[in-house]
Amino acid sequence: MIVQIVGYVCLLVVWSFVRIRSMLSMHKSKEAAVFGVIIGVSSITGSLLIARVDIPSMVVPFKIIFEPIGRMLLKQ
């Protein structure tokens, strides 16, 4: 199981590194930052799910985290 988690995280790190570099080359730094945060949260959640850890409902924490980010992006 540890090998699966390490493989999953390595795959996400490589893929996000490539995607963020391509976004930064197109001068999309805000999008790259949002993408990095989302991938970071997803990698943590995915690793816990692969390890079969019981995760409580994640609606409220995600709402608290992403609602201000969404409002900030919509104001621009």
Rosetta blueprint (number, residue, H / E / L):
1 M L
2 I H
3 V H
4 Q H
5 I H
6 V H
7 G H
8 Y H
9 V H
10 C H
11 L H
12 L H
13 V H
14 V H
15 W H
16 S H
17 F H
18 V H
19 R H
20 I H
21 R H
22 S H
23 M H
24 L H
25 S H
26 M L
27 H L
28 K L
29 S H
30 K H
31 E H
32 A H
33 A H
34 V H
35 F H
36 G H
37 V H
38 I H
39 I H
40 G H
41 V H
42 S H
43 S H
44 I H
45 T H
46 G H
47 S H
48 L H
49 L H
50 I H
51 A L
52 R L
53 V L
54 D L
55 I L
56 P L
57 S L
58 M L
59 V H
60 V H
61 P H
62 F H
63 K H
64 I H
65 I H
66 F H
67 E H
68 P H
69 I H
70 G H
71 R H
72 M H
73 L H
74 L H
75 K H
76 Q L
